[in-house]
Amino acid sequence: MMLTCRELTEIVTDYIEGRMSLWDRVRFQLHLGMCTHCRAFVRQMRLARSANAAVPSPELTPELKEALLARFRDWKRAQDPEESSDP
Ligand SMILES: [Zn+2]
C-alpha cells in the first residue's frame, strides 16, 4: 500500500525524529523517491526541526507545521498540469 502525500505529511515528524518502524520508513522513502513535492517538503521540515533544536520543545509548533503544509499545497498546485495555464 503506497503512502499518499497527505499521509506522508502526517507522519513526517516521526520520520525526521526516527520514531518510525522499518516498514513505515520504507514506504515513506518509496514515496519520496517518486514525489519531488514531498522531497522538498521533508527537506523544509528538517530545516525547521534543526532551527527548532535550540528550543526546549522537541515538537514542531502547530503554526510552523501548518505554514509548511500550506506551502506544500502551493507547490503541488503550481505544478499541477490541470490547473496551470499556458505561458
Ligand atoms: Zn508526495
PDB file of the backbone (N, CA, C, O) and the ligand in Angstrom, with CONECT records:
HET     ZN  A 101       1
ATOM      1  N   MET A   1       0.847  -1.202   0.000  1.00  0.00           N
ATOM      2  CA  MET A   1       0.000   0.000   0.000  1.00  0.00           C
ATOM      3  C   MET A   1       0.876   1.243   0.000  1.00  0.00           C
ATOM      4  O   MET A   1       1.681   1.440   0.911  1.00  0.00           O
ATOM      5  N   MET A   2       0.723   2.080  -1.016  1.00  0.00           N
ATOM      6  CA  MET A   2       1.556   3.270  -1.143  1.00  0.00           C
ATOM      7  C   MET A   2       1.009   4.403  -0.282  1.00  0.00           C
ATOM      8  O   MET A   2      -0.201   4.613  -0.190  1.00  0.00           O
ATOM      9  N   LEU A   3       1.916   5.113   0.332  1.00  0.00           N
ATOM     10  CA  LEU A   3       1.523   6.312   1.067  1.00  0.00           C
ATOM     11  C   LEU A   3       0.993   7.374   0.110  1.00  0.00           C
ATOM     12  O   LEU A   3       1.462   7.489  -1.023  1.00  0.00           O
ATOM     13  N   THR A   4       0.036   8.131   0.560  1.00  0.00           N
ATOM     14  CA  THR A   4      -0.353   9.329  -0.178  1.00  0.00           C
ATOM     15  C   THR A   4       0.429  10.521   0.369  1.00  0.00           C
ATOM     16  O   THR A   4       1.020  10.451   1.446  1.00  0.00           O
ATOM     17  N   CYS A   5       0.423  11.611  -0.389  1.00  0.00           N
ATOM     18  CA  CYS A   5       1.117  12.821   0.065  1.00  0.00           C
ATOM     19  C   CYS A   5       0.551  13.271   1.411  1.00  0.00           C
ATOM     20  O   CYS A   5       1.288  13.703   2.298  1.00  0.00           O
ATOM     21  N   ARG A   6      -0.753  13.162   1.542  1.00  0.00           N
ATOM     22  CA  ARG A   6      -1.389  13.605   2.780  1.00  0.00           C
ATOM     23  C   ARG A   6      -0.930  12.765   3.967  1.00  0.00           C
ATOM     24  O   ARG A   6      -0.628  13.297   5.035  1.00  0.00           O
ATOM     25  N   GLU A   7      -0.881  11.452   3.772  1.00  0.00           N
ATOM     26  CA  GLU A   7      -0.422  10.576   4.854  1.00  0.00           C
ATOM     27  C   GLU A   7       1.022  10.887   5.229  1.00  0.00           C
ATOM     28  O   GLU A   7       1.406  10.880   6.399  1.00  0.00           O
ATOM     29  N   LEU A   8       1.799  11.159   4.196  1.00  0.00           N
ATOM     30  CA  LEU A   8       3.206  11.467   4.441  1.00  0.00           C
ATOM     31  C   LEU A   8       3.355  12.692   5.340  1.00  0.00           C
ATOM     32  O   LEU A   8       4.169  12.701   6.264  1.00  0.00           O
ATOM     33  N   THR A   9       2.561  13.722   5.059  1.00  0.00           N
ATOM     34  CA  THR A   9       2.690  14.940   5.868  1.00  0.00           C
ATOM     35  C   THR A   9       2.287  14.690   7.321  1.00  0.00           C
ATOM     36  O   THR A   9       2.711  15.411   8.224  1.00  0.00           O
ATOM     37  N   GLU A  10       1.465  13.665   7.536  1.00  0.00           N
ATOM     38  CA  GLU A  10       1.003  13.399   8.896  1.00  0.00           C
ATOM     39  C   GLU A  10       2.044  12.655   9.724  1.00  0.00           C
ATOM     40  O   GLU A  10       2.012  12.702  10.954  1.00  0.00           O
ATOM     41  N   ILE A  11       2.956  11.977   9.061  1.00  0.00           N
ATOM     42  CA  ILE A  11       3.941  11.177   9.797  1.00  0.00           C
ATOM     43  C   ILE A  11       5.357  11.699   9.627  1.00  0.00           C
ATOM     44  O   ILE A  11       6.311  11.081  10.100  1.00  0.00           O
ATOM     45  N   VAL A  12       5.495  12.841   8.950  1.00  0.00           N
ATOM     46  CA  VAL A  12       6.838  13.337   8.641  1.00  0.00           C
ATOM     47  C   VAL A  12       7.644  13.615   9.908  1.00  0.00           C
ATOM     48  O   VAL A  12       8.861  13.428   9.916  1.00  0.00           O
ATOM     49  N   THR A  13       6.986  14.055  10.972  1.00  0.00           N
ATOM     50  CA  THR A  13       7.713  14.336  12.211  1.00  0.00           C
ATOM     51  C   THR A  13       8.317  13.066  12.786  1.00  0.00           C
ATOM     52  O   THR A  13       9.452  13.067  13.262  1.00  0.00           O
ATOM     53  N   ASP A  14       7.549  11.980  12.737  1.00  0.00           N
ATOM     54  CA  ASP A  14       8.068  10.698  13.218  1.00  0.00           C
ATOM     55  C   ASP A  14       9.270  10.255  12.394  1.00  0.00           C
ATOM     56  O   ASP A  14      10.243   9.715  12.922  1.00  0.00           O
ATOM     57  N   TYR A  15       9.180  10.495  11.087  1.00  0.00           N
ATOM     58  CA  TYR A  15      10.278  10.120  10.207  1.00  0.00           C
ATOM     59  C   TYR A  15      11.550  10.883  10.572  1.00  0.00           C
ATOM     60  O   TYR A  15      12.622  10.296  10.720  1.00  0.00           O
ATOM     61  N   ILE A  16      11.415  12.184  10.713  1.00  0.00           N
ATOM     62  CA  ILE A  16      12.575  13.026  10.989  1.00  0.00           C
ATOM     63  C   ILE A  16      13.184  12.676  12.345  1.00  0.00           C
ATOM     64  O   ILE A  16      14.400  12.735  12.527  1.00  0.00           O
ATOM     65  N   GLU A  17      12.327  12.316  13.284  1.00  0.00           N
ATOM     66  CA  GLU A  17      12.819  12.013  14.628  1.00  0.00           C
ATOM     67  C   GLU A  17      13.200  10.545  14.797  1.00  0.00           C
ATOM     68  O   GLU A  17      13.615  10.127  15.878  1.00  0.00           O
ATOM     69  N   GLY A  18      13.059   9.774  13.739  1.00  0.00           N
ATOM     70  CA  GLY A  18      13.480   8.385  13.793  1.00  0.00           C
ATOM     71  C   GLY A  18      12.594   7.506  14.661  1.00  0.00           C
ATOM     72  O   GLY A  18      13.056   6.507  15.213  1.00  0.00           O
ATOM     73  N   ARG A  19      11.334   7.872  14.783  1.00  0.00           N
ATOM     74  CA  ARG A  19      10.403   7.098  15.621  1.00  0.00           C
ATOM     75  C   ARG A  19       9.547   6.167  14.798  1.00  0.00           C
ATOM     76  O   ARG A  19       8.510   5.697  15.265  1.00  0.00           O
ATOM     77  N   MET A  20       9.966   5.897  13.588  1.00  0.00           N
ATOM     78  CA  MET A  20       9.145   5.150  12.651  1.00  0.00           C
ATOM     79  C   MET A  20       9.608   3.702  12.576  1.00  0.00           C
ATOM     80  O   MET A  20      10.799   3.421  12.703  1.00  0.00           O
ATOM     81  N   SER A  21       8.677   2.791  12.371  1.00  0.00           N
ATOM     82  CA  SER A  21       9.059   1.399  12.172  1.00  0.00           C
ATOM     83  C   SER A  21       9.776   1.252  10.830  1.00  0.00           C
ATOM     84  O   SER A  21       9.648   2.103   9.950  1.00  0.00           O
ATOM     85  N   LEU A  22      10.518   0.184  10.688  1.00  0.00           N
ATOM     86  CA  LEU A  22      11.287  -0.026   9.458  1.00  0.00           C
ATOM     87  C   LEU A  22      10.372  -0.033   8.242  1.00  0.00           C
ATOM     88  O   LEU A  22      10.689   0.561   7.211  1.00  0.00           O
ATOM     89  N   TRP A  23       9.239  -0.709   8.369  1.00  0.00           N
ATOM     90  CA  TRP A  23       8.330  -0.820   7.221  1.00  0.00           C
ATOM     91  C   TRP A  23       7.747   0.541   6.845  1.00  0.00           C
ATOM     92  O   TRP A  23       7.648   0.881   5.666  1.00  0.00           O
ATOM     93  N   ASP A  24       7.366   1.308   7.855  1.00  0.00           N
ATOM     94  CA  ASP A  24       6.849   2.642   7.556  1.00  0.00           C
ATOM     95  C   ASP A  24       7.923   3.504   6.908  1.00  0.00           C
ATOM     96  O   ASP A  24       7.641   4.303   6.014  1.00  0.00           O
ATOM     97  N   ARG A  25       9.146   3.334   7.365  1.00  0.00           N
ATOM     98  CA  ARG A  25      10.245   4.116   6.805  1.00  0.00           C
ATOM     99  C   ARG A  25      10.450   3.761   5.328  1.00  0.00           C
ATOM    100  O   ARG A  25      10.704   4.632   4.496  1.00  0.00           O
ATOM    101  N   VAL A  26      10.335   2.473   5.024  1.00  0.00           N
ATOM    102  CA  VAL A  26      10.480   2.040   3.634  1.00  0.00           C
ATOM    103  C   VAL A  26       9.380   2.653   2.767  1.00  0.00           C
ATOM    104  O   VAL A  26       9.653   3.154   1.676  1.00  0.00           O
ATOM    105  N   ARG A  27       8.155   2.612   3.247  1.00  0.00           N
ATOM    106  CA  ARG A  27       7.043   3.199   2.488  1.00  0.00           C
ATOM    107  C   ARG A  27       7.246   4.696   2.310  1.00  0.00           C
ATOM    108  O   ARG A  27       6.985   5.256   1.245  1.00  0.00           O
ATOM    109  N   PHE A  28       7.715   5.326   3.377  1.00  0.00           N
ATOM    110  CA  PHE A  28       7.968   6.759   3.334  1.00  0.00           C
ATOM    111  C   PHE A  28       9.003   7.075   2.256  1.00  0.00           C
ATOM    112  O   PHE A  28       8.809   7.975   1.439  1.00  0.00           O
ATOM    113  N   GLN A  29      10.104   6.322   2.265  1.00  0.00           N
ATOM    114  CA  GLN A  29      11.187   6.612   1.323  1.00  0.00           C
ATOM    115  C   GLN A  29      10.797   6.234  -0.099  1.00  0.00           C
ATOM    116  O   GLN A  29      11.249   6.862  -1.056  1.00  0.00           O
ATOM    117  N   LEU A  30       9.969   5.220  -0.240  1.00  0.00           N
ATOM    118  CA  LEU A  30       9.448   4.888  -1.569  1.00  0.00           C
ATOM    119  C   LEU A  30       8.673   6.066  -2.147  1.00  0.00           C
ATOM    120  O   LEU A  30       8.822   6.414  -3.318  1.00  0.00           O
ATOM    121  N   HIS A  31       7.853   6.663  -1.310  1.00  0.00           N
ATOM    122  CA  HIS A  31       7.077   7.811  -1.769  1.00  0.00           C
ATOM    123  C   HIS A  31       8.004   8.981  -2.116  1.00  0.00           C
ATOM    124  O   HIS A  31       7.830   9.642  -3.139  1.00  0.00           O
ATOM    125  N   LEU A  32       8.977   9.220  -1.258  1.00  0.00           N
ATOM    126  CA  LEU A  32       9.919  10.314  -1.526  1.00  0.00           C
ATOM    127  C   LEU A  32      10.634  10.101  -2.859  1.00  0.00           C
ATOM    128  O   LEU A  32      10.931  11.052  -3.581  1.00  0.00           O
ATOM    129  N   GLY A  33      10.903   8.837  -3.168  1.00  0.00           N
ATOM    130  CA  GLY A  33      11.638   8.538  -4.382  1.00  0.00           C
ATOM    131  C   GLY A  33      10.892   8.926  -5.646  1.00  0.00           C
ATOM    132  O   GLY A  33      11.508   9.139  -6.691  1.00  0.00           O
ATOM    133  N   MET A  34       9.578   9.019  -5.563  1.00  0.00           N
ATOM    134  CA  MET A  34       8.808   9.316  -6.771  1.00  0.00           C
ATOM    135  C   MET A  34       8.046  10.637  -6.669  1.00  0.00           C
ATOM    136  O   MET A  34       7.286  10.984  -7.573  1.00  0.00           O
ATOM    137  N   CYS A  35       8.243  11.364  -5.589  1.00  0.00           N
ATOM    138  CA  CYS A  35       7.452  12.576  -5.398  1.00  0.00           C
ATOM    139  C   CYS A  35       8.362  13.739  -5.011  1.00  0.00           C
ATOM    140  O   CYS A  35       8.805  13.838  -3.867  1.00  0.00           O
ATOM    141  N   THR A  36       8.633  14.612  -5.970  1.00  0.00           N
ATOM    142  CA  THR A  36       9.527  15.740  -5.692  1.00  0.00           C
ATOM    143  C   THR A  36       8.914  16.689  -4.670  1.00  0.00           C
ATOM    144  O   THR A  36       9.632  17.315  -3.889  1.00  0.00           O
ATOM    145  N   HIS A  37       7.591  16.797  -4.674  1.00  0.00           N
ATOM    146  CA  HIS A  37       6.928  17.702  -3.728  1.00  0.00           C
ATOM    147  C   HIS A  37       7.256  17.279  -2.297  1.00  0.00           C
ATOM    148  O   HIS A  37       7.612  18.101  -1.453  1.00  0.00           O
ATOM    149  N   CYS A  38       7.131  16.001  -2.054  1.00  0.00           N
ATOM    150  CA  CYS A  38       7.340  15.517  -0.696  1.00  0.00           C
ATOM    151  C   CYS A  38       8.823  15.554  -0.320  1.00  0.00           C
ATOM    152  O   CYS A  38       9.166  15.759   0.844  1.00  0.00           O
ATOM    153  N   ARG A  39       9.701  15.355  -1.308  1.00  0.00           N
ATOM    154  CA  ARG A  39      11.128  15.509  -1.004  1.00  0.00           C
ATOM    155  C   ARG A  39      11.418  16.930  -0.536  1.00  0.00           C
ATOM    156  O   ARG A  39      12.127  17.129   0.451  1.00  0.00           O
ATOM    157  N   ALA A  40      10.877  17.911  -1.235  1.00  0.00           N
ATOM    158  CA  ALA A  40      11.091  19.306  -0.848  1.00  0.00           C
ATOM    159  C   ALA A  40      10.457  19.574   0.515  1.00  0.00           C
ATOM    160  O   ALA A  40      11.007  20.297   1.346  1.00  0.00           O
ATOM    161  N   PHE A  41       9.295  18.979   0.721  1.00  0.00           N
ATOM    162  CA  PHE A  41       8.591  19.173   1.985  1.00  0.00           C
ATOM    163  C   PHE A  41       9.413  18.632   3.158  1.00  0.00           C
ATOM    164  O   PHE A  41       9.568  19.303   4.178  1.00  0.00           O
ATOM    165  N   VAL A  42       9.932  17.424   3.005  1.00  0.00           N
ATOM    166  CA  VAL A  42      10.717  16.816   4.077  1.00  0.00           C
ATOM    167  C   VAL A  42      11.976  17.637   4.348  1.00  0.00           C
ATOM    168  O   VAL A  42      12.396  17.785   5.496  1.00  0.00           O
ATOM    169  N   ARG A  43      12.574  18.171   3.277  1.00  0.00           N
ATOM    170  CA  ARG A  43      13.766  18.998   3.462  1.00  0.00           C
ATOM    171  C   ARG A  43      13.417  20.240   4.287  1.00  0.00           C
ATOM    172  O   ARG A  43      14.167  20.627   5.183  1.00  0.00           O
ATOM    173  N   GLN A  44      12.285  20.853   3.981  1.00  0.00           N
ATOM    174  CA  GLN A  44      11.861  22.030   4.733  1.00  0.00           C
ATOM    175  C   GLN A  44      11.588  21.692   6.199  1.00  0.00           C
ATOM    176  O   GLN A  44      11.943  22.448   7.103  1.00  0.00           O
ATOM    177  N   MET A  45      10.956  20.552   6.412  1.00  0.00           N
ATOM    178  CA  MET A  45      10.646  20.145   7.786  1.00  0.00           C
ATOM    179  C   MET A  45      11.932  19.879   8.561  1.00  0.00           C
ATOM    180  O   MET A  45      12.035  20.206   9.743  1.00  0.00           O
ATOM    181  N   ARG A  46      12.906  19.287   7.887  1.00  0.00           N
ATOM    182  CA  ARG A  46      14.196  19.030   8.534  1.00  0.00           C
ATOM    183  C   ARG A  46      14.853  20.342   8.940  1.00  0.00           C
ATOM    184  O   ARG A  46      15.362  20.474  10.053  1.00  0.00           O
ATOM    185  N   LEU A  47      14.839  21.311   8.030  1.00  0.00           N
ATOM    186  CA  LEU A  47      15.428  22.611   8.334  1.00  0.00           C
ATOM    187  C   LEU A  47      14.709  23.248   9.513  1.00  0.00           C
ATOM    188  O   LEU A  47      15.336  23.822  10.404  1.00  0.00           O
ATOM    189  N   ALA A  48      13.391  23.140   9.504  1.00  0.00           N
ATOM    190  CA  ALA A  48      12.611  23.716  10.592  1.00  0.00           C
ATOM    191  C   ALA A  48      12.963  23.038  11.911  1.00  0.00           C
ATOM    192  O   ALA A  48      13.078  23.686  12.951  1.00  0.00           O
ATOM    193  N   ARG A  49      13.130  21.732  11.846  1.00  0.00           N
ATOM    194  CA  ARG A  49      13.500  20.980  13.046  1.00  0.00           C
ATOM    195  C   ARG A  49      14.839  21.425  13.589  1.00  0.00           C
ATOM    196  O   ARG A  49      14.978  21.659  14.790  1.00  0.00           O
ATOM    197  N   SER A  50      15.825  21.544  12.721  1.00  0.00           N
ATOM    198  CA  SER A  50      17.156  21.906  13.204  1.00  0.00           C
ATOM    199  C   SER A  50      17.150  23.339  13.730  1.00  0.00           C
ATOM    200  O   SER A  50      17.877  23.666  14.668  1.00  0.00           O
ATOM    201  N   ALA A  51      16.325  24.189  13.121  1.00  0.00           N
ATOM    202  CA  ALA A  51      16.197  25.551  13.632  1.00  0.00           C
ATOM    203  C   ALA A  51      15.542  25.539  15.008  1.00  0.00           C
ATOM    204  O   ALA A  51      15.782  26.419  15.835  1.00  0.00           O
ATOM    205  N   ASN A  52      14.718  24.533  15.234  1.00  0.00           N
ATOM    206  CA  ASN A  52      13.999  24.401  16.496  1.00  0.00           C
ATOM    207  C   ASN A  52      14.836  23.718  17.575  1.00  0.00           C
ATOM    208  O   ASN A  52      14.440  23.686  18.740  1.00  0.00           O
ATOM    209  N   ALA A  53      15.977  23.178  17.195  1.00  0.00           N
ATOM    210  CA  ALA A  53      16.724  22.319  18.109  1.00  0.00           C
ATOM    211  C   ALA A  53      17.164  23.064  19.362  1.00  0.00           C
ATOM    212  O   ALA A  53      17.300  22.460  20.426  1.00  0.00           O
ATOM    213  N   ALA A  54      17.385  24.358  19.245  1.00  0.00           N
ATOM    214  CA  ALA A  54      17.823  25.132  20.395  1.00  0.00           C
ATOM    215  C   ALA A  54      16.678  25.368  21.381  1.00  0.00           C
ATOM    216  O   ALA A  54      16.899  25.721  22.539  1.00  0.00           O
ATOM    217  N   VAL A  55      15.450  25.167  20.898  1.00  0.00           N
ATOM    218  CA  VAL A  55      14.279  25.386  21.734  1.00  0.00           C
ATOM    219  C   VAL A  55      13.998  24.114  22.541  1.00  0.00           C
ATOM    220  O   VAL A  55      14.131  23.009  22.013  1.00  0.00           O
ATOM    221  N   PRO A  56      13.613  24.257  23.805  1.00  0.00           N
ATOM    222  CA  PRO A  56      13.358  23.088  24.657  1.00  0.00           C
ATOM    223  C   PRO A  56      12.340  22.114  24.079  1.00  0.00           C
ATOM    224  O   PRO A  56      12.532  20.901  24.166  1.00  0.00           O
ATOM    225  N   SER A  57      11.256  22.625  23.488  1.00  0.00           N
ATOM    226  CA  SER A  57      10.229  21.733  22.975  1.00  0.00           C
ATOM    227  C   SER A  57      10.734  20.923  21.793  1.00  0.00           C
ATOM    228  O   SER A  57      11.261  21.495  20.839  1.00  0.00           O
ATOM    229  N   PRO A  58      10.587  19.603  21.833  1.00  0.00           N
ATOM    230  CA  PRO A  58      11.077  18.763  20.737  1.00  0.00           C
ATOM    231  C   PRO A  58      10.133  18.734  19.542  1.00  0.00           C
ATOM    232  O   PRO A  58      10.490  18.220  18.481  1.00  0.00           O
ATOM    233  N   GLU A  59       8.946  19.276  19.703  1.00  0.00           N
ATOM    234  CA  GLU A  59       7.960  19.204  18.621  1.00  0.00           C
ATOM    235  C   GLU A  59       7.968  20.471  17.787  1.00  0.00           C
ATOM    236  O   GLU A  59       8.271  21.557  18.282  1.00  0.00           O
ATOM    237  N   LEU A  60       7.628  20.316  16.507  1.00  0.00           N
ATOM    238  CA  LEU A  60       7.330  21.480  15.689  1.00  0.00           C
ATOM    239  C   LEU A  60       6.091  22.147  16.261  1.00  0.00           C
ATOM    240  O   LEU A  60       5.168  21.470  16.713  1.00  0.00           O
ATOM    241  N   THR A  61       6.071  23.455  16.241  1.00  0.00           N
ATOM    242  CA  THR A  61       4.845  24.120  16.661  1.00  0.00           C
ATOM    243  C   THR A  61       3.772  23.886  15.610  1.00  0.00           C
ATOM    244  O   THR A  61       4.077  23.761  14.424  1.00  0.00           O
ATOM    245  N   PRO A  62       2.517  23.826  16.039  1.00  0.00           N
ATOM    246  CA  PRO A  62       1.417  23.654  15.069  1.00  0.00           C
ATOM    247  C   PRO A  62       1.421  24.751  14.015  1.00  0.00           C
ATOM    248  O   PRO A  62       1.109  24.500  12.851  1.00  0.00           O
ATOM    249  N   GLU A  63       1.774  25.965  14.420  1.00  0.00           N
ATOM    250  CA  GLU A  63       1.787  27.086  13.489  1.00  0.00           C
ATOM    251  C   GLU A  63       2.820  26.861  12.385  1.00  0.00           C
ATOM    252  O   GLU A  63       2.550  27.078  11.203  1.00  0.00           O
ATOM    253  N   LEU A  64       3.994  26.427  12.795  1.00  0.00           N
ATOM    254  CA  LEU A  64       5.063  26.203  11.824  1.00  0.00           C
ATOM    255  C   LEU A  64       4.693  25.061  10.885  1.00  0.00           C
ATOM    256  O   LEU A  64       4.897  25.151   9.675  1.00  0.00           O
ATOM    257  N   LYS A  65       4.155  24.001  11.445  1.00  0.00           N
ATOM    258  CA  LYS A  65       3.788  22.858  10.620  1.00  0.00           C
ATOM    259  C   LYS A  65       2.705  23.266   9.626  1.00  0.00           C
ATOM    260  O   LYS A  65       2.741  22.877   8.459  1.00  0.00           O
ATOM    261  N   GLU A  66       1.754  24.045  10.096  1.00  0.00           N
ATOM    262  CA  GLU A  66       0.669  24.484   9.213  1.00  0.00           C
ATOM    263  C   GLU A  66       1.215  25.367   8.090  1.00  0.00           C
ATOM    264  O   GLU A  66       0.773  25.270   6.945  1.00  0.00           O
ATOM    265  N   ALA A  67       2.166  26.218   8.422  1.00  0.00           N
ATOM    266  CA  ALA A  67       2.766  27.087   7.405  1.00  0.00           C
ATOM    267  C   ALA A  67       3.476  26.261   6.344  1.00  0.00           C
ATOM    268  O   ALA A  67       3.388  26.554   5.152  1.00  0.00           O
ATOM    269  N   LEU A  68       4.178  25.230   6.784  1.00  0.00           N
ATOM    270  CA  LEU A  68       4.880  24.375   5.828  1.00  0.00           C
ATOM    271  C   LEU A  68       3.883  23.584   4.985  1.00  0.00           C
ATOM    272  O   LEU A  68       4.081  23.415   3.782  1.00  0.00           O
ATOM    273  N   LEU A  69       2.824  23.107   5.607  1.00  0.00           N
ATOM    274  CA  LEU A  69       1.805  22.373   4.862  1.00  0.00           C
ATOM    275  C   LEU A  69       1.158  23.261   3.814  1.00  0.00           C
ATOM    276  O   LEU A  69       0.876  22.811   2.703  1.00  0.00           O
ATOM    277  N   ALA A  70       0.921  24.521   4.161  1.00  0.00           N
ATOM    278  CA  ALA A  70       0.312  25.447   3.213  1.00  0.00           C
ATOM    279  C   ALA A  70       1.243  25.664   2.023  1.00  0.00           C
ATOM    280  O   ALA A  70       0.799  25.705   0.875  1.00  0.00           O
ATOM    281  N   ARG A  71       2.531  25.801   2.306  1.00  0.00           N
ATOM    282  CA  ARG A  71       3.495  25.982   1.230  1.00  0.00           C
ATOM    283  C   ARG A  71       3.548  24.727   0.360  1.00  0.00           C
ATOM    284  O   ARG A  71       3.652  24.797  -0.864  1.00  0.00           O
ATOM    285  N   PHE A  72       3.473  23.598   1.020  1.00  0.00           N
ATOM    286  CA  PHE A  72       3.481  22.326   0.308  1.00  0.00           C
ATOM    287  C   PHE A  72       2.303  22.233  -0.657  1.00  0.00           C
ATOM    288  O   PHE A  72       2.466  21.776  -1.788  1.00  0.00           O
ATOM    289  N   ARG A  73       1.123  22.660  -0.223  1.00  0.00           N
ATOM    290  CA  ARG A  73      -0.051  22.644  -1.099  1.00  0.00           C
ATOM    291  C   ARG A  73       0.140  23.594  -2.272  1.00  0.00           C
ATOM    292  O   ARG A  73      -0.279  23.299  -3.391  1.00  0.00           O
ATOM    293  N   ASP A  74       0.773  24.737  -2.016  1.00  0.00           N
ATOM    294  CA  ASP A  74       1.030  25.685  -3.099  1.00  0.00           C
ATOM    295  C   ASP A  74       1.958  25.088  -4.145  1.00  0.00           C
ATOM    296  O   ASP A  74       1.738  25.255  -5.345  1.00  0.00           O
ATOM    297  N   TRP A  75       2.997  24.392  -3.691  1.00  0.00           N
ATOM    298  CA  TRP A  75       3.902  23.750  -4.635  1.00  0.00           C
ATOM    299  C   TRP A  75       3.139  22.801  -5.538  1.00  0.00           C
ATOM    300  O   TRP A  75       3.291  22.819  -6.760  1.00  0.00           O
ATOM    301  N   LYS A  76       2.324  21.984  -4.920  1.00  0.00           N
ATOM    302  CA  LYS A  76       1.598  20.977  -5.689  1.00  0.00           C
ATOM    303  C   LYS A  76       0.666  21.646  -6.692  1.00  0.00           C
ATOM    304  O   LYS A  76       0.564  21.212  -7.839  1.00  0.00           O
ATOM    305  N   ARG A  77      -0.005  22.693  -6.260  1.00  0.00           N
ATOM    306  CA  ARG A  77      -0.928  23.385  -7.146  1.00  0.00           C
ATOM    307  C   ARG A  77      -0.165  24.002  -8.321  1.00  0.00           C
ATOM    308  O   ARG A  77      -0.618  23.954  -9.464  1.00  0.00           O
ATOM    309  N   ALA A  78       0.998  24.581  -8.018  1.00  0.00           N
ATOM    310  CA  ALA A  78       1.786  25.242  -9.057  1.00  0.00           C
ATOM    311  C   ALA A  78       2.245  24.236 -10.117  1.00  0.00           C
ATOM    312  O   ALA A  78       2.428  24.591 -11.281  1.00  0.00           O
ATOM    313  N   GLN A  79       2.428  22.986  -9.705  1.00  0.00           N
ATOM    314  CA  GLN A  79       2.965  22.001 -10.631  1.00  0.00           C
ATOM    315  C   GLN A  79       1.883  21.108 -11.228  1.00  0.00           C
ATOM    316  O   GLN A  79       2.172  20.212 -12.022  1.00  0.00           O
ATOM    317  N   ASP A  80       0.659  21.356 -10.845  1.00  0.00           N
ATOM    318  CA  ASP A  80      -0.429  20.540 -11.361  1.00  0.00           C
ATOM    319  C   ASP A  80      -0.782  20.969 -12.786  1.00  0.00           C
ATOM    320  O   ASP A  80      -1.246  22.091 -12.986  1.00  0.00           O
ATOM    321  N   PRO A  81      -0.570  20.095 -13.786  1.00  0.00           N
ATOM    322  CA  PRO A  81      -0.811  20.490 -15.184  1.00  0.00           C
ATOM    323  C   PRO A  81      -2.274  20.808 -15.468  1.00  0.00           C
ATOM    324  O   PRO A  81      -2.577  21.538 -16.412  1.00  0.00           O
ATOM    325  N   GLU A  82      -3.183  20.267 -14.657  1.00  0.00           N
ATOM    326  CA  GLU A  82      -4.596  20.537 -14.864  1.00  0.00           C
ATOM    327  C   GLU A  82      -4.932  22.004 -14.587  1.00  0.00           C
ATOM    328  O   GLU A  82      -5.821  22.583 -15.211  1.00  0.00           O
ATOM    329  N   GLU A  83      -4.197  22.589 -13.636  1.00  0.00           N
ATOM    330  CA  GLU A  83      -4.567  23.921 -13.188  1.00  0.00           C
ATOM    331  C   GLU A  83      -3.649  25.016 -13.717  1.00  0.00           C
ATOM    332  O   GLU A  83      -4.024  26.189 -13.738  1.00  0.00           O
ATOM    333  N   SER A  84      -2.450  24.636 -14.144  1.00  0.00           N
ATOM    334  CA  SER A  84      -1.530  25.671 -14.611  1.00  0.00           C
ATOM    335  C   SER A  84      -1.956  26.156 -15.997  1.00  0.00           C
ATOM    336  O   SER A  84      -2.378  25.363 -16.839  1.00  0.00           O
ATOM    337  N   SER A  85      -1.845  27.441 -16.222  1.00  0.00           N
ATOM    338  CA  SER A  85      -2.216  27.999 -17.513  1.00  0.00           C
ATOM    339  C   SER A  85      -1.000  28.037 -18.437  1.00  0.00           C
ATOM    340  O   SER A  85       0.141  28.101 -17.979  1.00  0.00           O
ATOM    341  N   ASP A  86      -1.259  27.998 -19.728  1.00  0.00           N
ATOM    342  CA  ASP A  86      -0.159  28.028 -20.687  1.00  0.00           C
ATOM    343  C   ASP A  86       0.541  29.379 -20.665  1.00  0.00           C
ATOM    344  O   ASP A  86      -0.102  30.409 -20.462  1.00  0.00           O
ATOM    345  N   PRO A  87       1.837  29.381 -20.869  1.00  0.00           N
ATOM    346  CA  PRO A  87       2.557  30.653 -20.858  1.00  0.00           C
ATOM    347  C   PRO A  87       2.152  31.542 -22.038  1.00  0.00           C
ATOM    348  O   PRO A  87       2.665  32.652 -22.179  1.00  0.00           O
TER     349      PRO A  87
HETATM  350 ZN    ZN A 101       4.077  13.089  -2.212  1.00  0.00          ZN2+
END
